[in-house]
Amino acid sequence: MIDTYSGQLVETYQANEVFYAGARERLLEAWDARVAEQEVADGTGASPSGSPDAPEYVTFLLVSDLHCNTGMTPLIRDLADRIGPDVMLNAGDTTINGTSVESVCVDSFASAVPDGVPFVVADGNHDSRLTTATELANRQVVLDGEVVEVEGVRILGDRDPLETRIGGGTVMSREETPQEAGERLRDVACEVAGEPGLGGYTGEDRVDLLLVHQPAVGDAALESGCVPFQVSGHMHTRIGPDVVGYGVRYVNASTGGATKGNTSVGPLRDSSEMTVLRFDPERRRFVDWQLVEVTPEGEAFVGERQTVPPVVPLPDEVPDDVPGDLPGDGAAPSSSPSGN
């Protein structure tokens, strides 16, 4: 048995190393090629952010649903080194079952964050308080229902209201349903939003970003108009960015390549996705997003920057002479993705 299975383990390990080494090389090639194309389009040989006269955006690198696939750690690290993000975001489910053993996974992903770059986390339903403790030990910013300001961007979020355990199903992690959690976060956002005015709520402390694991938890906040942009994970598939209520929601696919019913450890079984987001601090809005993908075949693709769609203006803030279809009764339009 030792001869047979130890040989298989070695072969599995070697195959894993070969896969991610190749994917890592393809990823860097794809990113560098995209940067070169962008420089030509911008007419500059400057940085990936564009011309020297471009606005000073805050750049985010978003990951989600890593599910302990530490094979992706070197790829995340290399991409972060290339991008030089101001902030990194994690939309939850860093672990598979929230166990103490999985602290090695949290530590691994923490090593991918460049020195001095804040790493903001909204824990998912597969994470636990043990996961949170390890994240805090790695000096990560773990959201707990209060607004935090990171690099001038005001972020609101919280851990997922549900906990999922292998063999144990899904239960509420506290005496609060997902709907109630969403309403609580809405109330926090609206309390600091200020008064409606041309261009949105006018409060200086208003929320710029809602980061929660399950997309539906953000419904109430988006439909209230008190949150202009939401980022989530959980679905293991990319959705949006779409206008939901009076805000925009973006759902990141699994960075760990996780698929339902399969382990995320080993070579990718589904595409791994990360997203680069840019925020304009003057206009207080997210302006564009860029997809980075690694496939199960070990290929890598970096998309062009795409504009974040404009939010639906609040009825009270729009002058009478502005054309366009607006909700006549104040009811917010909705395009919420279904859960899984």
Salt bridges, closest charged atoms under 4 A:
GLU25 OE2 - ARG26 NH2 2.97
GLU29 OE1 - ARG26 NE 3.08
ASP32 OD1 - ARG82 NE 2.88
GLU37 OE1 - ARG34 NH1 2.77
ASP65 OD1 - HIS67 NE2 3.72
ASP65 OD1 - HIS213 NE2 3.94
ASP65 OD1 - HIS236 NE2 3.35
ASP78 OD2 - ARG24 NE 2.37
ASP93 OD2 - HIS67 NE2 3.50
ASP93 OD2 - HIS213 NE2 3.14
ASP123 OD2 - ARG159 NH1 3.55
GLU149 OE1 - ARG154 NH1 3.30
ASP158 OD2 - ARG174 NH2 3.50
ASP158 OD2 - ARG184 NH2 2.93
GLU163 OE1 - ARG165 NH2 3.59
GLU176 OE1 - ARG174 NE 2.84
GLU176 OE2 - ARG184 NE 2.74
ASP187 OD1 - ARG186 NE 3.07
ASP208 OD1 - ARG284 NE 2.80
ASP219 OD1 - ARG249 NH1 2.88
GLU273 OE1 - ARG238 NE 2.90
ASP280 OD2 - ARG283 NE 2.88
ASP288 OD2 - ARG278 NH2 2.72
GLU304 OE2 - ARG34 NH1 3.82
